[in-house]
Amino acid sequence: MFPNLKAEMARYGLTYAKVAEAIGRTPNWVDTRLRGKASINIEEARLIRNTFFPGMDYDYLFASEPINSIHTIKDE
């Protein structure tokens, strides 16, 4: 789940631990959400996006399928 978010985390060198610390959760919490075993609510998504990826589109970051280009989202 969230393949684009995982890809961006890898590009920026972000670990589950770094994300968890920034949003006040545990690395296990992040792992569970990114594997699709539990959902991320809008406030949590907003916090992740605003903290680490402020210039990126929510639809791109939190898509359930990989999107090869952010322009795919913006051009639709």
MODAWO-V742104 format. One record per residue. PSI is psi in whole degrees, -180 to 180 (* if undefined). BURIAL is b if it has 24 or more other C-alpha atoms within 12 Angstrom, else e. Layout:
psi = (PSI/PSI)
burial = (BURIAL/BURIAL)
This chain:
psi = (149/53/-32/-41/-45/-41/-43/-38/-43/-43/-37/1/29/129/165/-36/-42/-44/-46/-46/-43/-30/7/34/-178/158/-35/-39/-47/-47/-46/-42/-43/-17/-3/17/-15/162/160/126/170/-37/-40/-42/-43/-43/-44/-49/-49/-32/-44/-28/55/-24/1/152/136/-44/-35/-53/-41/20/146/-16/150/139/124/-25/137/-26/-24/-42/-48/-26/-12/*)
burial = (e/b/e/b/b/b/b/b/b/e/e/e/e/e/b/b/e/e/b/b/e/e/b/e/e/e/e/e/e/b/b/e/b/b/e/e/e/e/e/b/e/e/e/e/b/e/e/b/b/e/e/b/b/e/e/e/b/b/b/b/b/b/b/e/e/e/e/e/e/e/e/e/e/e/e/e)
